[in-house]
Amino acid sequence: MQVSVRDNNVDQALRALKKKLQREGVYREMKLRRFYEKPSEKKAREQAAAVRRARKLERKRAERDGLLKR
């Protein structure tokens, strides 16, 4: 990953770097790896995330098709 520093503005480059790291999910992965996670806990977390993604996708489809009005 690379960020260029323009006009000696390190603060702006640092902000851009942090934004890129956040988009890539580096901070989330660092948080997860801070402590050991049992395989059963990891599986449960991943399954819960999959359920959330599926429900969100289903809501978006229903909203797009006009079945659900917000």
Buried (B, 14 or more C-beta within 10 A) or exposed (E): EEBEEEEEEEEEBEEBBEEEBEEEEEEEEEEEEEEEEEEEEEEEEEEEEEEEEEEEEEEEEEEEEEEEEE
